[in-house]
């Protein structure tokens, strides 16, 4: 499981939760074959929030 594998590289809670969130978003998009609307629905967020989160992660990298 992703969480168990990466807990050893724990820096701080905010960073760790952000990494888990990115992982979940990417997995859900992959699971839905790139369909952002379905991915957002399954994540329980609005599609615009999904795009905002993705754009925020891209700027940090």
Secondary structure, DSSP 4 states (H G I P E B T S, - for coil): -HHHHHGGG---HHHHHHHHHHHHHHHHHHHTTT-HHHHHHHHTS-HHHHHHHHHHHHHH-
